[in-house]
Amino acid sequence: MRHYDKHHYNKYLLFLIGFCIFSLAIITYSQETEKTNENETIDLPPVKIEIVDATQLVIPKEKFDGLTRADVDLYLTLNQKERLWYIPSVSSPERIQQKTVSPENDFIFMLSAYPGLPASLAYQMLLVKSFGNSQALLDLGRSSLLSERAGKLDKQKKMNGLTTDKLNGLLAFQTEKTNFRTSLNYKAKDLNYLGISGVKYPNDRSLFSVSAGWNQKYISDIESSLNTEISRIGLEGPLVSDSNSAVDIKTDFSLRTFLSPSTPIDTGLNFEHFTGNSEDEDFNETIIKLYIRDNRIKIYPFILGAGLELAVDTRKSSISSKGRETSLYPNPYALLTSQIGSSLILQFGLERYILKQSLNDVYMEGDYTRFNPSLSSERAWDIHASLKYNFMKKLNAKLTVFDKDISGLMILRESKGLIGTDGSEIVAWTPETIKNTHITGINAGWELLLFQDRLMQRVDYVHEIQNEDELILYRPKDKGIFSVEYSTPYELNLSLSAEFYGTRYVNKAGKKLSSYMLWKPRISKSFNKNAEASLVFGFYVGKDDYQIWDGYKLPKTTVDLGVTARF
């Protein structure tokens, strides 16, 4: 009984905070009413409907230009749909980001290298060329982590290492009313499972995807878009047969029309078909969504966004006696927004959604993950209240209270009973889904710009109250990200980032990994916009060994050097 009372006390405490946010906003608004005219336009952020859940390379409208650097201080938004944001990537040197500089011409060729200690090396080639209204991009890269960096069970039982290859190509054509783009992406990992006795078992995997998108503007600002992506993943090794593969096809057509000059209506049709094959099971699933949204319904002093999505989910497994199962989900959406004065925005949102985890998120971003073809799609009710504050475009702060009921939340459970050729158990993780879980929490943070925008500070923190009757493995109840970056007038950049992860459960018996912080100071120097050098340190601070996965111990201190040359 105590557990029940504590859980509900914390839940209602958070919603009491949300009620206080609302009350404060109403009081503030009553003081600003005399200054506000009913006919004034509320400046709201644009609403983005995410259709194809895949990482894309996007060339902006202006000329592309930039230098690449190691992704060591990436700022993440934590309050999002339930993707695997809470599991860090072991292969940190493989990811890069772009730092824009002043464009000089329509051709860019860059080479980058990122050697590191202990035992890591990453390098990249980037080629960009513009042809009038067309632009082409080619991005090639490889990252390698030797056994000292990839993880180990103990000093005698090390991994062979981990190598990741990637290829990204993009071609874009753009005019005033038409935008067409197509991309090709390939990513491959050469990694191994590790047995308890120290014997290594290959578990190579590769992901290939091709996508195309078309946007067209018509008279009266009517706009349509068509996006398609096809992804295929294959896994090879002694524990799986050649049939371990999956294909995911996503297509979306959307149309934006206007009931009036200030009332846009978004309608669309989304189609996704997934097929997965393993040694033991053949599985396929099709999700069709038809949606309509009006994001500018004026109910003074509020703006109401409202819509409805009708989703049909049909699935069939070769090992299920139920045959093909079909479900219909009416998914409502509502977002109530009010601008209070010139600095505050108050929002209340309600949404029901269905989401299929992407192949890249499940099998390529994480390491040592086994293949599971029949992962259930995630379905959830999401309710939130938020207050956002903007001060002279120098300070952006937010406070959000949220409550989610989720069915089909994905977790990663340590596999049991996997026996290798040497007779020992193999350490690996299998993606599974929790039938039902409930999460309540707070998301707070800010972004601050000072000294003519040369100093940027970012903070984001999430605290969750989870249903302790159903543990969410490897998901911390607390996570925070802090970063501060200073750009000097002499093209010298100094930054410090820190990530905090709270205690994580690793099994249903209650075994835990302790909380930790990961500090990353960084210094970089540009040389006449044609070269850049960077030095990044990583420091683990925690009570126990540095472990993202239970049993795989990572180095507590790392040093990475980055060098980029532009021709």
QUISUL-V54907 format. One record per backbone hydrogen bond with DSSP energy under -1.0 kcal/mol. NH is the residue of the N-H (numbers start at 0). CO is the residue of the C=O. E is the energy in kcal/mol with one decimal. If there is no record, write none. Layout:
((NH & CO & E) (NH & CO & E))
//
This chain:
((4 & 0 & -2.3) (5 & 1 & -2.6) (6 & 2 & -2.3) (7 & 3 & -2.2) (8 & 4 & -2.3) (9 & 5 & -2.3) (10 & 6 & -1.9) (11 & 7 & -2.6) (12 & 8 & -2.1) (13 & 9 & -1.9) (14 & 10 & -1.7) (15 & 11 & -1.7) (16 & 12 & -1.8) (17 & 13 & -2.0) (18 & 14 & -2.2) (19 & 15 & -2.1) (20 & 16 & -2.1) (21 & 17 & -2.1) (22 & 18 & -2.7) (23 & 19 & -2.8) (24 & 20 & -2.2) (25 & 21 & -2.4) (26 & 22 & -2.4) (27 & 23 & -2.4) (28 & 24 & -2.7) (29 & 25 & -2.4) (30 & 26 & -1.1) (31 & 28 & -1.0) (32 & 28 & -1.2) (34 & 31 & -1.3) (35 & 32 & -1.3) (39 & 36 & -1.6) (43 & 41 & -1.2) (53 & 51 & -1.7) (66 & 98 & -2.5) (68 & 96 & -1.5) (70 & 94 & -1.9) (71 & 69 & -2.0) (79 & 77 & -1.5) (82 & 80 & -2.7) (84 & 82 & -1.6) (86 & 83 & -1.2) (91 & 89 & -1.4) (93 & 90 & -1.5) (94 & 91 & -1.0) (96 & 68 & -1.7) (98 & 66 & -2.6) (107 & 127 & -2.7) (109 & 125 & -2.8) (110 & 564 & -2.4) (111 & 123 & -2.7) (112 & 562 & -2.5) (113 & 121 & -3.9) (115 & 119 & -2.7) (116 & 558 & -3.5) (119 & 115 & -1.7) (120 & 143 & -2.2) (122 & 141 & -2.6) (123 & 111 & -2.5) (124 & 139 & -3.1) (125 & 109 & -2.5) (126 & 137 & -2.7) (127 & 107 & -2.6) (128 & 135 & -2.3) (129 & 105 & -2.0) (130 & 133 & -3.7) (133 & 130 & -2.0) (134 & 171 & -2.6) (135 & 128 & -2.8) (136 & 169 & -2.7) (137 & 126 & -2.6) (138 & 167 & -3.0) (139 & 124 & -2.7) (140 & 165 & -2.0) (141 & 122 & -2.4) (142 & 163 & -2.3) (143 & 120 & -3.0) (144 & 161 & -3.1) (145 & 118 & -2.5) (148 & 145 & -1.7) (149 & 145 & -2.2) (150 & 146 & -1.1) (152 & 156 & -2.3) (158 & 150 & -1.6) (161 & 144 & -2.9) (162 & 189 & -1.6) (163 & 142 & -2.8) (164 & 187 & -2.6) (165 & 140 & -2.4) (166 & 185 & -2.7) (167 & 138 & -2.8) (168 & 183 & -2.9) (169 & 136 & -2.4) (170 & 181 & -2.7) (171 & 134 & -2.9) (172 & 179 & -3.5) (173 & 132 & -2.2) (174 & 177 & -3.3) (178 & 214 & -2.5) (179 & 172 & -3.2) (180 & 212 & -2.4) (181 & 170 & -2.4) (182 & 210 & -2.5) (183 & 168 & -2.6) (184 & 208 & -3.0) (185 & 166 & -2.9) (186 & 206 & -2.5) (187 & 164 & -2.6) (188 & 204 & -3.1) (189 & 162 & -3.1) (192 & 200 & -3.3) (194 & 198 & -3.0) (195 & 424 & -3.0) (197 & 194 & -1.6) (200 & 192 & -2.3) (202 & 190 & -2.8) (204 & 188 & -2.1) (205 & 233 & -2.1) (206 & 186 & -3.4) (207 & 231 & -2.8) (208 & 184 & -2.7) (209 & 229 & -2.2) (210 & 182 & -2.4) (211 & 227 & -2.4) (212 & 180 & -3.0) (213 & 225 & -2.3) (214 & 178 & -3.0) (215 & 223 & -2.7) (216 & 176 & -2.7) (217 & 221 & -3.8) (221 & 218 & -1.6) (222 & 255 & -2.0) (223 & 215 & -2.5) (224 & 253 & -2.3) (225 & 213 & -2.4) (226 & 251 & -2.5) (227 & 211 & -2.7) (228 & 249 & -2.7) (229 & 209 & -2.7) (230 & 247 & -2.6) (231 & 207 & -2.9) (232 & 245 & -2.4) (233 & 205 & -2.2) (234 & 243 & -2.2) (235 & 203 & -2.9) (239 & 236 & -1.3) (243 & 240 & -1.6) (244 & 242 & -1.3) (244 & 276 & -2.0) (245 & 232 & -2.0) (246 & 274 & -2.6) (247 & 230 & -2.8) (248 & 272 & -2.8) (249 & 228 & -2.9) (250 & 270 & -2.9) (251 & 226 & -2.6) (252 & 268 & -2.6) (253 & 224 & -2.4) (254 & 266 & -3.0) (255 & 222 & -3.5) (256 & 264 & -2.4) (258 & 262 & -2.2) (262 & 259 & -2.0) (264 & 256 & -3.4) (265 & 292 & -3.0) (266 & 254 & -2.4) (267 & 290 & -1.9) (268 & 252 & -2.6) (269 & 288 & -3.1) (270 & 250 & -3.3) (271 & 286 & -2.2) (272 & 248 & -2.5) (273 & 284 & -3.3) (274 & 246 & -2.5) (275 & 282 & -3.1) (276 & 244 & -3.0) (277 & 280 & -2.8) (282 & 275 & -3.0) (283 & 315 & -2.0) (284 & 273 & -2.7) (285 & 313 & -2.9) (286 & 271 & -2.8) (287 & 311 & -2.3) (288 & 269 & -3.0) (289 & 309 & -2.2) (290 & 267 & -2.2) (291 & 307 & -1.6) (292 & 265 & -2.8) (293 & 305 & -3.0) (296 & 303 & -2.6) (298 & 301 & -2.5) (301 & 298 & -3.3) (302 & 336 & -3.0) (303 & 296 & -3.7) (304 & 334 & -2.8) (305 & 293 & -2.7) (306 & 332 & -2.2) (307 & 291 & -2.0) (308 & 330 & -2.4) (309 & 289 & -2.9) (310 & 328 & -2.6) (311 & 287 & -2.7) (312 & 326 & -2.7) (313 & 285 & -2.7) (314 & 324 & -2.5) (315 & 283 & -2.4) (317 & 281 & -2.4) (319 & 316 & -1.1) (324 & 314 & -3.0) (326 & 312 & -2.5) (328 & 310 & -3.3) (330 & 308 & -3.9) (332 & 306 & -2.1) (333 & 349 & -2.6) (334 & 304 & -2.8) (335 & 347 & -3.2) (336 & 302 & -2.7) (337 & 345 & -2.3) (339 & 343 & -2.7) (343 & 339 & -1.8) (344 & 387 & -2.5) (345 & 337 & -3.0) (346 & 385 & -2.6) (347 & 335 & -2.3) (348 & 383 & -3.1) (349 & 333 & -2.8) (350 & 381 & -2.2) (351 & 331 & -1.8) (352 & 379 & -2.1) (354 & 377 & -3.1) (361 & 357 & -1.8) (362 & 358 & -2.5) (363 & 359 & -1.6) (364 & 359 & -2.5) (369 & 428 & -3.6) (377 & 354 & -3.1) (378 & 406 & -3.0) (379 & 352 & -2.1) (380 & 404 & -2.2) (381 & 350 & -3.2) (382 & 402 & -2.5) (383 & 348 & -2.2) (384 & 400 & -2.4) (385 & 346 & -2.7) (386 & 398 & -2.2) (387 & 344 & -2.9) (388 & 396 & -2.8) (389 & 342 & -2.4) (390 & 394 & -2.3) (393 & 390 & -2.7) (394 & 390 & -1.2) (395 & 446 & -2.6) (396 & 388 & -2.7) (397 & 444 & -2.6) (398 & 386 & -1.6) (399 & 442 & -2.7) (400 & 384 & -2.8) (401 & 440 & -2.4) (402 & 382 & -2.6) (403 & 438 & -3.3) (404 & 380 & -2.0) (405 & 436 & -2.8) (406 & 378 & -3.5) (407 & 433 & -2.4) (408 & 433 & -1.0) (410 & 431 & -2.9) (412 & 429 & -2.5) (414 & 427 & -2.6) (419 & 423 & -2.7) (422 & 419 & -1.8) (425 & 417 & -2.6) (426 & 193 & -2.4) (428 & 367 & -2.0) (429 & 412 & -3.1) (431 & 410 & -2.7) (433 & 408 & -2.8) (436 & 405 & -2.4) (438 & 403 & -2.7) (439 & 464 & -2.1) (440 & 401 & -2.4) (441 & 462 & -2.3) (442 & 399 & -2.7) (443 & 460 & -2.4) (444 & 397 & -1.9) (445 & 458 & -1.7) (446 & 395 & -2.4) (447 & 456 & -2.8) (448 & 393 & -2.8) (449 & 454 & -2.4) (453 & 450 & -1.4) (454 & 449 & -2.3) (455 & 484 & -2.8) (456 & 447 & -2.5) (457 & 482 & -3.1) (458 & 445 & -2.4) (459 & 480 & -2.3) (460 & 443 & -2.9) (461 & 478 & -2.7) (462 & 441 & -2.5) (463 & 476 & -2.9) (464 & 439 & -4.2) (466 & 437 & -1.1) (469 & 466 & -1.6) (473 & 504 & -3.3) (474 & 471 & -1.7) (478 & 461 & -2.0) (479 & 499 & -2.0) (480 & 459 & -3.0) (481 & 497 & -2.7) (482 & 457 & -2.4) (483 & 495 & -2.2) (484 & 455 & -2.8) (485 & 493 & -3.5) (486 & 453 & -2.2) (487 & 491 & -3.0) (490 & 487 & -1.0) (492 & 523 & -2.8) (493 & 485 & -2.8) (494 & 521 & -2.7) (495 & 483 & -2.5) (496 & 519 & -1.5) (497 & 481 & -3.0) (498 & 517 & -1.8) (499 & 479 & -3.1) (500 & 515 & -2.5) (501 & 477 & -2.6) (503 & 512 & -2.2) (505 & 510 & -2.7) (509 & 506 & -1.4) (512 & 503 & -2.8) (515 & 500 & -2.3) (516 & 540 & -2.5) (517 & 498 & -2.3) (518 & 538 & -2.7) (519 & 496 & -3.0) (521 & 494 & -3.0) (522 & 534 & -2.1) (523 & 492 & -2.5) (524 & 532 & -2.7) (525 & 490 & -2.4) (526 & 530 & -2.7) (529 & 526 & -2.0) (531 & 563 & -2.4) (532 & 524 & -2.4) (533 & 561 & -2.9) (534 & 522 & -2.7) (535 & 559 & -3.1) (536 & 520 & -2.4) (537 & 557 & -2.6) (538 & 518 & -2.6) (539 & 555 & -2.7) (540 & 516 & -2.8) (551 & 548 & -1.5) (552 & 151 & -3.0) (553 & 545 & -3.0) (557 & 537 & -2.0) (558 & 116 & -3.0) (559 & 535 & -3.0) (560 & 114 & -3.3) (561 & 533 & -2.8) (562 & 112 & -2.7) (563 & 531 & -3.0) (564 & 110 & -2.8) (565 & 529 & -3.2) (566 & 108 & -3.4))
//
